[in-house]
Amino acid sequence: MPNSRESFPPRPASTSCAGGEHARTAAFFDLDKTIIATSSAYAFGREFLHNGLISPAEALQLSLAKASYMFSGLSSEGMDASRDQLTTMVTGWSVEEVRSIARDTMHHVVTPSIYAEARELIRAHRAAGDHVVIVSASATVLVDIIAEELGVEHVIATELAEKDGRFTGEVLFYCKGLHKAEALERTAAAANIDLNASYAYSDSATDIPMLEKVGHPVAVNPDKQLKRHAISHEWDIRSFKDPVPLLPAPTAKEIGIGASVLAGTVAAIGAGLWLAQHPDRPSFPKRGPRHTS
């Protein structure tokens, strides 16, 4: 990818507001599977286990949920279920402890999963003077730390309620779907941003409302539904490949479970990958209809 403004489509001439002030151009980036080749929420799961915040059983749940997410993504309902699972899990956790663990482990947990293409694109937008914003369904406490790594000063993310320095389990703002799009509009109004001249990047069909708000929507490694939508609307489609998403299987030592359960976990992940690669195979007898994303 070029190390210049040629990394994104040519921009129109700048526009002015009523007072003569030039409106700004912005670039809005989804985070999971757009900037990083994994889920930011699941990426820190092992570190929370190692620090005693989650149990081995919860670690196994996170590992399987991450596998499902990486193979097939999440539907809107799946995202809601994941939100409920994770917010229940963090209820009572120390906010500062979570922030400290995430910051201390950022460089070996998340940094290796940042797409080189996304990092360079963010640099190019910043060099062009654009207002760069990460817009994510993950919690602000995690997204802020990733944004710092990328030199991005502005974040729109899910906000969790806190009381006496601990998470209460209440979600104050869930940054997904239409809520993402509305938050983008509020940010644009507050920062004097010309959305028609701006860019948005995402991998998921759940972000179509956000992508439709800007003049330059870009589908990055899109899921099937977003790819169809992007093609039909002649949107730019990008493929980020460095790094290739990896799914290291959890070890028995890491999640504190027996070898037989671990083997079952690996088998389940392997079966999910096989099914994803063979979508035309019939479902197994007596197991009900097979659901695909």
Secondary structure as UniProt FT lines:
FT   HELIX           5..7
FT   TURN            18..19
FT   STRAND          26..29
FT   TURN            33..35
FT   HELIX           40..43
FT   HELIX           45..50
FT   TURN            51..52
FT   HELIX           56..72
FT   HELIX           76..90
FT   TURN            91..92
FT   HELIX           95..109
FT   HELIX           111..113
FT   HELIX           116..127
FT   TURN            128..129
FT   STRAND          131..139
FT   HELIX           140..150
FT   STRAND          154..163
FT   TURN            164..165
FT   STRAND          166..173
FT   HELIX           178..190
FT   TURN            191..192
FT   HELIX           195..197
FT   STRAND          199..202
FT   HELIX           205..207
FT   HELIX           208..211
FT   TURN            212..213
FT   STRAND          216..220
FT   HELIX           224..232
FT   TURN            233..234
FT   STRAND          236..238
FT   HELIX           252..255
FT   HELIX           259..277
FT   TURN            279..280
FT   TURN            285..286
//
